[in-house]
Amino acid sequence: MNVLQSFLIALGMLRLHKLRAFLTMLGVIIGVMSVTMIVMVSNGFQFYLDSQFKKLGADTMFIFFDPGRRGRQQTAGGVDGLKTDDLQFLTSRVKSLDIVCGMVNVPSKTATVGNLSMDNPQIYAADQNFRELNRFNMIAGRSITEQDVRGARSVCVIGEDVRDRLFPDKKPIGKLILLPGIALEVIGVVEKMDFMGDSTSRMLLVPLTTAQLKWVGGRNLSMIMLRAKPGVKVDDAMQSVWEAMMIRSHNKAIYRIDSRESILKVFGGVVGAAGGILAAVAALSLLVGGIGIMNIMLVSVTERTKEIGLRKAVGAKRGSILTQFLVEAGTLSLIGGMVGMGIAWGLGQIVAVVTASQKWPNADGLQSPFPIPAALMAALFSALIGMVFGLYPALSASKLDPIVALRHE
């Protein structure tokens, strides 16, 4: 009951000196608000990254030809890039793989339909597994099939922006798109999907064999995309793929293997570390708030010296006086922390509404879920700060001589 009575007395003192209490709590309010906002924004970016990678599938792996990774005095061993043959090698060698897909980035070209043209569409050549590995949805027609790849058919799948620019009637299926050196029949339209600032809306996808046999020539691949079988960990599959490619290159480290999962971990680690550092810096303002609380509690002890003497004269123990002033300091800081949490929540809602209206970083805006555990930790930490900095004034009050205190004017 002594603590509860001290808490009620503290609330009464706050009501009695509203402006002074607010100014005292200002440092704590700003500190808790800053920490909570930084954690909210950090969580918002983490949520954004997770949602972006889930769109395309975090379990997709990539192989790139990267001869710059080889050691000193080490040649590429006659290997001049990824080849179509590597697809069959991986499929037969690595039993943990479910899907393997080769892809070629075709140099930018101008696409033309009648008197309409579009410069620099994003042209990719891949096989029938490309759509599944990237989780694309078709809004019209069909995707590239195994028959298209086997027959090196002159067909293509386009994005929404390509459709709108070249086919104003929005009926492209069965019509031809002319590119330098080839004419392609449109067989499907891919739904627009944004990913980390990139988009499928400017995509023009052709069968891999069509590009290699009829258009750009060669058997080289820009990269190989892979997915492990269900139940196989991505890291384990990556290790198996790495070992297979090292055999392929006669132990020359000329390939780079990544996965969307590992890239997500890197991005998440950077965002988390940056958020933690900023939150730690913002937490320094809690120390400033604590100094303000110490100052005001010292003033309060001076103002209430006669009250302390009277309480001691009627039998109050040092522990009771100490508890009262500690609870008052903690209450002052805790209320400041709760106010800071409320302001941070309101600012988070504003950020979500504004970013959604601006469609940044995507159409849903930056969703910043309120970090209840972090906010409660910040509020409790602020209360602890208040009690720590209020300890000296509380000790000073508890040590007052009742005779001297009663004579104080």
C-alpha positions as CSV (number, residue, x, y, z in Angstrom):
1,M,0.0,0.0,0.0
2,N,2.9,2.3,0.7
3,V,4.0,2.2,-3.0
4,L,0.3,2.7,-4.2
5,Q,0.0,5.7,-1.8
6,S,3.2,7.1,-3.1
7,F,2.0,6.7,-6.7
8,L,-1.3,8.5,-5.9
9,I,0.7,11.3,-4.3
10,A,2.9,11.5,-7.4
11,L,-0.1,11.9,-9.6
12,G,-1.4,14.7,-7.3
13,M,1.9,16.5,-7.6
14,L,1.8,16.2,-11.4
15,R,-1.7,17.8,-11.4
16,L,-0.6,20.5,-9.1
17,H,2.4,21.5,-11.3
18,K,1.3,20.6,-14.8
19,L,3.6,22.9,-16.8
20,R,6.7,22.1,-14.8
21,A,5.9,18.4,-15.0
22,F,5.5,18.6,-18.8
23,L,8.8,20.5,-19.3
24,T,10.5,17.9,-17.0
25,M,9.1,15.0,-19.0
26,L,9.9,16.6,-22.4
27,G,13.3,14.9,-22.6
28,V,11.9,11.5,-21.8
29,I,9.0,12.1,-24.3
30,I,11.4,12.9,-27.1
31,G,13.6,10.0,-26.2
32,V,10.9,7.3,-26.1
33,M,9.2,8.8,-29.2
34,S,12.5,8.7,-31.1
35,V,13.4,5.2,-30.1
36,T,9.9,3.9,-30.9
37,M,9.7,5.7,-34.3
38,I,13.1,4.4,-35.4
39,V,12.1,0.8,-34.4
40,M,8.8,1.3,-36.3
41,V,10.5,2.6,-39.5
42,S,13.1,-0.2,-39.2
43,N,10.4,-2.8,-38.9
44,G,8.5,-1.2,-41.7
45,F,11.5,-1.6,-44.1
46,Q,12.0,-5.1,-42.9
47,F,8.3,-5.9,-43.6
48,Y,8.7,-4.3,-47.0
49,L,11.8,-6.4,-47.8
50,D,10.0,-9.6,-46.6
51,S,7.0,-8.9,-48.7
52,Q,9.0,-8.0,-51.8
53,F,11.1,-11.2,-51.7
54,K,8.0,-13.4,-50.9
55,K,6.5,-12.1,-54.2
56,L,9.1,-13.7,-56.3
57,G,10.0,-16.5,-53.9
58,A,12.8,-16.3,-51.4
59,D,13.9,-19.9,-52.2
60,T,15.1,-19.1,-55.7
61,M,18.9,-19.5,-56.2
62,F,21.1,-17.9,-58.9
63,I,24.4,-18.9,-60.5
64,F,26.5,-16.2,-62.2
65,F,29.8,-16.5,-64.1
66,D,32.2,-14.4,-62.2
67,P,35.8,-15.0,-63.3
68,G,37.0,-12.1,-61.1
69,R,36.6,-14.4,-58.1
70,R,39.5,-16.7,-59.1
71,G,42.8,-16.5,-57.2
72,R,46.1,-15.1,-58.3
73,Q,47.8,-16.9,-61.1
74,Q,44.6,-18.9,-61.6
75,T,43.0,-19.0,-65.0
76,A,39.3,-19.6,-65.9
77,G,40.4,-23.0,-67.1
78,G,39.0,-22.6,-70.6
79,V,35.5,-21.7,-69.3
80,D,34.2,-18.6,-70.9
81,G,30.8,-18.4,-69.3
82,L,27.7,-20.4,-68.3
83,K,26.4,-22.6,-71.1
84,T,23.1,-24.4,-71.9
85,D,24.9,-27.7,-71.2
86,D,25.3,-26.6,-67.6
87,L,21.5,-27.0,-67.2
88,Q,21.6,-30.7,-67.9
89,F,24.8,-31.1,-65.9
90,L,23.1,-29.6,-62.8
91,T,19.9,-31.5,-63.3
92,S,21.7,-34.8,-63.4
93,R,24.4,-34.1,-60.8
94,V,22.4,-32.3,-58.0
95,K,19.5,-34.5,-56.9
96,S,18.1,-31.9,-54.5
97,L,17.1,-29.5,-57.3
98,D,13.5,-29.3,-58.3
99,I,13.7,-26.7,-61.1
100,V,16.6,-25.4,-63.2
101,C,16.2,-22.5,-65.7
102,G,18.6,-20.8,-68.0
103,M,18.3,-17.1,-68.8
104,V,19.8,-14.6,-71.2
105,N,19.6,-10.8,-70.9
106,V,19.1,-9.7,-74.5
107,P,20.6,-6.2,-75.3
108,S,18.1,-3.4,-75.5
109,K,16.3,-3.0,-78.8
110,T,13.4,-1.0,-80.2
111,A,10.1,-2.9,-80.4
112,T,7.7,-1.8,-83.1
113,V,4.0,-2.5,-84.0
114,G,2.9,-0.5,-87.0
115,N,3.7,3.1,-86.5
116,L,4.0,2.6,-82.7
117,S,7.3,1.9,-81.1
118,M,8.9,1.4,-77.6
119,D,12.5,1.9,-76.8
120,N,14.5,-0.3,-74.5
121,P,12.0,-2.9,-73.2
122,Q,13.5,-5.3,-70.8
123,I,14.1,-8.4,-73.0
124,Y,14.8,-11.7,-71.4
125,A,15.2,-15.1,-73.0
126,A,14.3,-18.1,-70.8
127,D,12.6,-21.5,-70.7
128,Q,9.3,-22.6,-69.4
129,N,10.4,-22.6,-65.8
130,F,11.1,-18.8,-65.7
131,R,7.5,-17.9,-64.8
132,E,7.2,-20.4,-61.9
133,L,10.6,-19.4,-60.4
134,N,9.5,-15.7,-60.4
135,R,5.9,-16.2,-59.4
136,F,4.5,-14.2,-62.3
137,N,0.8,-14.1,-62.9
138,M,-0.7,-14.1,-66.4
139,I,-3.6,-11.7,-67.0
140,A,-4.1,-12.7,-70.7
141,G,-3.1,-15.6,-72.9
142,R,-0.5,-18.1,-71.7
143,S,3.1,-18.3,-70.7
144,I,6.0,-19.9,-72.6
145,T,5.7,-23.7,-72.6
146,E,8.2,-26.5,-73.1
147,Q,6.9,-27.0,-76.6
148,D,7.8,-23.3,-77.4
149,V,11.3,-23.9,-76.2
150,R,11.8,-27.2,-78.0
151,G,10.5,-25.8,-81.2
152,A,12.3,-22.5,-80.9
153,R,9.0,-20.8,-81.7
154,S,9.0,-17.0,-82.5
155,V,6.6,-16.1,-79.6
156,C,6.8,-13.7,-76.7
157,V,5.2,-12.8,-73.4
158,I,4.9,-9.0,-72.6
159,G,4.4,-6.8,-69.6
160,E,1.5,-4.4,-69.2
161,D,3.5,-1.3,-70.1
162,V,4.6,-2.9,-73.4
163,R,1.0,-3.8,-74.1
164,D,-0.3,-0.3,-73.4
165,R,2.4,1.4,-75.5
166,L,2.2,-0.9,-78.6
167,F,-1.4,-2.1,-78.4
168,P,-3.7,0.8,-77.5
169,D,-6.8,-1.5,-77.8
170,K,-5.2,-3.8,-75.2
171,K,-5.7,-6.8,-77.4
172,P,-2.2,-8.0,-78.2
173,I,-2.7,-11.8,-78.2
174,G,-1.9,-13.2,-81.6
175,K,-0.4,-10.0,-83.0
176,L,3.2,-9.5,-84.0
177,I,5.9,-7.3,-82.4
178,L,8.9,-6.5,-84.7
179,L,12.4,-6.3,-83.3
180,P,15.6,-5.9,-85.2
181,G,16.2,-9.3,-86.8
182,I,13.0,-11.1,-85.6
183,A,9.2,-10.9,-85.5
184,L,7.5,-12.3,-82.4
185,E,3.9,-13.3,-81.9
186,V,2.4,-12.2,-78.6
187,I,1.0,-15.2,-76.7
188,G,0.5,-13.7,-73.2
189,V,0.5,-10.6,-70.9
190,V,2.2,-10.7,-67.5
191,E,0.5,-8.9,-64.5
192,K,2.6,-5.9,-63.3
193,M,4.7,-6.8,-60.3
194,D,7.1,-4.4,-58.6
195,F,10.2,-5.6,-56.9
196,M,12.8,-3.3,-55.2
197,G,12.2,-0.5,-57.7
198,D,12.1,-2.8,-60.7
199,S,8.9,-3.9,-62.5
200,T,7.7,-6.6,-64.9
201,S,5.6,-4.0,-66.8
202,R,8.4,-3.4,-69.4
203,M,9.3,-7.1,-69.8
204,L,9.4,-8.9,-73.1
205,L,10.1,-12.6,-72.6
206,V,11.0,-15.0,-75.4
207,P,11.9,-18.7,-75.5
208,L,15.6,-19.3,-74.7
209,T,16.2,-21.4,-77.8
210,T,14.5,-18.8,-80.0
211,A,17.0,-16.2,-78.9
212,Q,20.0,-18.6,-79.2
213,L,19.1,-20.1,-82.6
214,K,17.2,-17.4,-84.4
215,W,18.3,-14.1,-82.9
216,V,21.3,-13.3,-80.8
217,G,23.1,-16.6,-81.4
218,G,25.5,-18.6,-79.2
219,R,24.8,-21.0,-76.2
220,N,25.9,-18.7,-73.4
221,L,23.6,-17.9,-70.5
222,S,23.6,-14.7,-68.4
223,M,22.6,-16.7,-65.3
224,I,21.0,-19.9,-64.2
225,M,18.0,-19.9,-61.8
226,L,17.3,-22.9,-59.6
227,R,14.9,-24.0,-56.8
228,A,15.4,-26.8,-54.4
229,K,13.0,-29.6,-53.9
230,P,10.4,-29.2,-51.1
231,G,11.9,-29.9,-47.7
232,V,15.5,-29.2,-48.8
233,K,17.1,-26.2,-47.1
234,V,18.2,-23.5,-49.4
235,D,21.7,-23.4,-47.8
236,D,22.1,-27.1,-48.3
237,A,21.0,-26.9,-51.9
238,M,23.4,-24.0,-52.5
239,Q,26.3,-26.0,-51.1
240,S,25.5,-28.9,-53.4
241,V,25.3,-26.6,-56.4
242,W,28.6,-25.0,-55.5
243,E,30.3,-28.4,-55.2
244,A,28.9,-29.4,-58.6
245,M,30.0,-26.2,-60.3
246,M,33.5,-26.5,-58.8
247,I,33.7,-30.0,-60.4
248,R,32.5,-28.4,-63.6
249,S,35.3,-25.7,-63.5
250,H,38.0,-28.1,-62.2
251,N,38.1,-26.3,-58.8
252,K,38.3,-22.8,-60.2
253,A,36.3,-20.3,-58.2
254,I,34.8,-18.7,-61.3
255,Y,31.1,-18.9,-60.3
256,R,29.0,-16.9,-57.8
257,I,26.0,-18.5,-56.2
258,D,23.3,-16.5,-54.4
259,S,19.7,-16.9,-53.3
260,R,17.0,-14.5,-52.6
261,E,16.9,-15.8,-49.1
262,S,20.6,-14.9,-48.5
263,I,20.2,-11.5,-50.1
264,L,17.2,-10.9,-47.9
265,K,19.3,-11.8,-44.8
266,V,22.0,-9.3,-45.9
267,F,19.4,-6.5,-46.4
268,G,17.7,-7.4,-43.2
269,G,20.9,-7.4,-41.3
270,V,21.8,-3.9,-42.7
271,V,18.4,-2.5,-41.9
272,G,18.4,-4.0,-38.4
273,A,22.0,-2.8,-37.6
274,A,21.2,0.7,-38.8
275,G,18.0,0.8,-36.8
276,G,19.7,-0.5,-33.7
277,I,22.5,2.2,-34.0
278,L,20.0,5.0,-34.5
279,A,17.8,3.7,-31.7
280,A,20.9,3.7,-29.4
281,V,21.7,7.2,-30.3
282,A,18.1,8.3,-29.8
283,A,18.1,6.6,-26.4
284,L,20.8,9.1,-25.3
285,S,18.0,11.7,-25.0
286,L,16.6,9.6,-22.2
287,L,19.7,10.4,-20.2
288,V,19.1,14.1,-20.8
289,G,15.5,13.5,-19.7
290,G,16.8,11.7,-16.6
291,I,19.0,14.7,-15.7
292,G,16.0,17.0,-16.0
293,I,14.1,14.7,-13.6
294,M,17.0,14.7,-11.1
295,N,17.0,18.5,-11.2
296,I,13.2,18.9,-10.7
297,M,13.2,16.3,-7.9
298,L,16.0,18.2,-6.1
299,V,13.8,21.3,-6.4
300,S,10.9,19.3,-5.1
301,V,12.8,18.1,-2.1
302,T,13.8,21.7,-1.2
303,E,10.2,22.9,-1.7
304,R,8.8,20.1,0.5
305,T,11.4,20.1,3.2
306,K,8.8,21.1,5.8
307,E,6.4,18.4,4.7
308,I,9.2,15.8,5.0
309,G,10.0,17.0,8.5
310,L,6.4,16.8,9.5
311,R,6.1,13.2,8.1
312,K,9.2,12.2,10.0
313,A,8.0,13.8,13.2
314,V,4.8,11.7,13.2
315,G,6.8,8.5,12.7
316,A,7.6,8.1,9.0
317,K,10.7,5.9,8.4
318,R,13.5,6.8,6.0
319,G,12.5,4.0,3.8
320,S,9.0,5.5,3.4
321,I,10.4,8.9,2.4
322,L,12.9,7.2,0.0
323,T,10.1,5.1,-1.6
324,Q,7.8,8.2,-2.0
325,F,10.4,10.2,-3.9
326,L,11.6,7.3,-6.0
327,V,8.0,6.4,-7.0
328,E,7.4,10.1,-7.9
329,A,10.5,10.2,-10.1
330,G,9.6,6.9,-11.7
331,T,6.0,8.0,-12.3
332,L,7.1,11.2,-13.9
333,S,9.4,9.4,-16.3
334,L,6.9,6.6,-17.0
335,I,4.1,9.0,-17.9
336,G,6.6,10.8,-20.2
337,G,7.4,7.5,-21.8
338,M,3.8,6.6,-22.4
339,V,3.2,10.1,-23.9
340,G,6.2,9.5,-26.2
341,M,4.7,6.1,-27.2
342,G,1.4,7.7,-28.1
343,I,3.1,10.4,-30.2
344,A,5.2,7.8,-32.0
345,W,2.1,5.7,-32.8
346,G,0.4,8.8,-34.3
347,L,3.4,9.7,-36.4
348,G,3.6,6.1,-37.6
349,Q,0.0,6.3,-38.8
350,I,0.8,9.6,-40.6
351,V,3.9,8.0,-42.3
352,A,1.8,5.0,-43.4
353,V,-1.0,7.3,-44.9
354,V,1.5,9.7,-46.6
355,T,3.7,6.9,-48.1
356,A,0.6,5.0,-49.3
357,S,-0.7,8.2,-51.0
358,Q,2.7,8.6,-52.7
359,K,2.9,4.9,-53.4
360,W,6.4,4.7,-51.9
361,P,8.3,2.4,-51.7
362,N,5.4,0.4,-53.2
363,A,1.6,0.8,-53.8
364,D,0.9,-0.1,-50.1
365,G,3.3,2.5,-48.8
366,L,5.6,1.9,-45.9
367,Q,3.6,-0.1,-43.4
368,S,5.1,0.6,-39.9
369,P,3.6,-1.9,-37.4
370,F,3.6,-0.5,-33.8
371,P,6.4,-2.3,-32.0
372,I,4.6,-3.0,-28.7
373,P,7.4,-5.0,-27.1
374,A,10.0,-2.3,-28.0
375,A,7.7,0.5,-26.9
376,L,7.0,-1.1,-23.6
377,M,10.8,-1.7,-23.1
378,A,11.4,2.0,-23.9
379,A,8.7,3.1,-21.4
380,L,10.0,0.8,-18.7
381,F,13.5,1.9,-19.3
382,S,12.4,5.5,-19.1
383,A,10.8,4.7,-15.7
384,L,14.1,3.1,-14.6
385,I,16.0,6.1,-15.8
386,G,13.7,8.3,-13.7
387,M,14.2,6.2,-10.6
388,V,18.0,6.0,-11.1
389,F,18.3,9.8,-11.5
390,G,15.7,10.3,-8.7
391,L,17.7,8.2,-6.3
392,Y,20.0,11.0,-5.1
393,P,17.1,13.5,-4.4
394,A,15.2,10.7,-2.7
395,L,18.2,9.9,-0.5
396,S,18.7,13.5,0.3
397,A,15.0,13.7,1.4
398,S,15.2,10.6,3.5
399,K,18.3,11.9,5.3
400,L,16.8,15.2,6.4
401,D,16.8,15.9,10.1
402,P,13.1,16.3,11.2
403,I,13.9,19.2,13.6
404,V,15.9,21.1,10.9
405,A,13.2,20.3,8.3
406,L,10.4,21.6,10.5
407,R,12.2,24.9,11.1
408,H,12.8,25.3,7.3
409,E,11.0,28.2,5.7
